[in-house]
Amino acid sequence: MKRDPKHCKTLTQLGILHLDREDFDKSADFLKKALLSDKKYPLALVSMGNLLFETGHAENAIKYHLQALKFNDKELQALIGLGNAYYDTGKPEEAIKYYKLALDLDDHLSDVHYNLGNALYLNENIEEAVTHYKAAIALNPKKPESFYNLGNALCVKNDYVEAVQAYQQAIDLDSKNAPAFYNLGNALYMLNKFEESVVAYLKALDIN
């Protein structure tokens, strides 16, 4: 195929389609051809970054997402991709920076609020982590991980009453969530609710 910029969008969409289907080899083939057609096309760069991230190459993913931002500094998926890749490589401060930039463009992204909460928690910014977990829950109240991580952050704050509520909501959404039962037991214990904590601990053991 000739290096024709007009082909780039089609090649990119084919790469994205195969990425969505987890056919990583075909995705890589189409995205490489897309970038040969137009090395400045942000969506092709972002998609290659996403492919690299999904196949365990977060460091290389960062390079493609940064390149995409050079050509479009408002490329939302590049900002999210950078947040994910920096988090995955153990750089929560950088992840926080790019997740916040993404939310500046669109504040209604539940998963980005959730991921930002995780990065803030890892960076020991607990109060702000709680804020973003709650924002994630407001946008998507059906994700048990958001309630579970909120409970963990609340326990760090010694807010065991609200933590119990969060763990219980996580359990309501996922009744096989052994870590939620275990941490629920811890929170109940801290509230001197010993009999209830025993029930929670035994449920965790039963699931495992």
SVG drawing of the C-alpha trace seen along z (x, -y; Angstrom):
<svg xmlns="http://www.w3.org/2000/svg" viewBox="-27 -22 37 43">
<polyline fill="none" stroke="black" stroke-width="0.4" points="0.0,0.0 1.3,-3.4 2.0,-6.0 -1.1,-8.0 -2.4,-10.2 -5.9,-9.6 -5.6,-6.0 -4.5,-6.8 -8.0,-7.1 -9.2,-3.9 -6.0,-2.0 -6.3,-3.5 -10.0,-2.4 -9.0,1.1 -6.3,1.1 -8.7,-0.1 -11.2,2.6 -8.7,5.4 -7.4,3.9 -11.0,4.0 -11.1,7.6 -7.7,8.2 -6.2,9.3 -3.0,7.5 -0.9,8.6 -3.4,7.5 -3.9,4.3 -0.2,3.6 0.0,4.2 -2.7,1.8 -1.5,-0.9 2.0,-0.7 0.7,-1.2 -1.4,-4.1 1.6,-5.8 3.6,-5.2 0.8,-7.0 0.7,-9.9 3.1,-9.9 1.4,-13.0 -2.2,-11.6 -3.0,-11.8 -5.6,-9.0 -3.1,-6.6 -0.5,-7.6 -2.9,-7.2 -4.1,-3.8 -0.6,-2.6 0.0,-3.8 -3.1,-1.9 -1.9,1.2 1.5,1.1 -0.1,0.5 -2.5,3.5 0.5,5.7 2.6,4.8 4.8,2.1 3.7,-1.0 7.1,-2.8 6.8,-2.7 3.1,-3.6 4.1,-6.9 6.2,-7.9 3.3,-7.5 0.9,-9.4 3.3,-12.3 3.8,-12.4 0.1,-12.6 -0.1,-15.6 2.5,-17.4 0.1,-17.5 -3.1,-18.0 -2.7,-19.0 -6.4,-18.5 -6.3,-14.8 -8.4,-13.3 -7.5,-9.7 -3.7,-10.6 -4.1,-12.3 -6.0,-9.3 -3.5,-6.9 -0.6,-8.8 -2.3,-8.7 -2.7,-4.9 0.8,-4.3 2.4,-6.5 0.4,-4.8 1.4,-1.4 5.1,-2.4 4.9,-3.5 4.8,-7.3 1.6,-8.4 2.4,-12.1 2.7,-12.1 -0.5,-10.0 -2.3,-12.5 -1.2,-15.3 -2.6,-13.7 -5.8,-12.4 -6.6,-15.9 -5.9,-17.4 -8.3,-14.8 -11.0,-15.7 -10.5,-19.4 -11.7,-18.5 -14.5,-16.2 -15.4,-15.9 -18.0,-13.2 -15.6,-10.3 -16.2,-7.8 -13.2,-5.6 -10.9,-8.6 -12.2,-9.8 -11.7,-6.2 -8.1,-5.9 -7.3,-9.4 -8.5,-8.3 -6.2,-5.3 -3.2,-7.5 -4.0,-10.0 -4.3,-7.1 -1.0,-5.7 0.5,-9.2 -1.1,-9.5 -3.4,-12.3 -6.3,-10.5 -8.8,-13.4 -8.6,-14.1 -8.8,-10.4 -12.1,-10.2 -13.4,-13.1 -12.7,-11.4 -13.9,-7.9 -17.2,-9.6 -17.3,-11.4 -16.7,-8.0 -19.6,-6.5 -21.9,-9.4 -21.3,-8.8 -21.3,-5.0 -22.9,-3.6 -22.6,0.0 -18.9,0.5 -18.0,2.4 -14.3,1.5 -15.2,-2.2 -17.0,-1.5 -14.3,0.9 -11.4,-1.6 -13.5,-4.4 -13.9,-2.2 -10.1,-1.7 -9.5,-5.4 -12.0,-6.2 -10.3,-3.7 -7.0,-5.6 -8.9,-8.6 -10.3,-6.6 -13.8,-7.2 -15.0,-3.7 -18.7,-4.4 -18.7,-5.6 -16.2,-2.9 -18.6,-0.2 -21.3,-1.7 -18.9,-1.7 -17.8,1.9 -21.4,3.0 -22.3,1.3 -19.3,3.0 -20.7,6.3 -24.2,5.6 -22.8,5.3 -20.4,8.3 -21.4,10.8 -18.2,12.8 -15.9,10.0 -13.8,11.6 -11.5,8.6 -14.5,6.4 -15.8,8.7 -12.4,8.9 -12.0,5.1 -15.6,4.7 -14.6,6.9 -11.7,4.7 -13.8,1.6 -16.5,3.1 -13.8,4.3 -12.5,0.7 -16.1,-0.4 -16.2,2.3 -18.8,4.2 -17.1,7.5 -19.9,10.0 -20.6,8.3 -16.9,8.3 -16.7,12.0 -19.6,12.6 -17.7,10.6 -14.4,12.4 -16.1,15.8 -17.8,14.8 -14.4,13.8 -13.0,17.2 -16.1,19.0 -15.6,17.2 -11.9,18.0"/>
</svg>
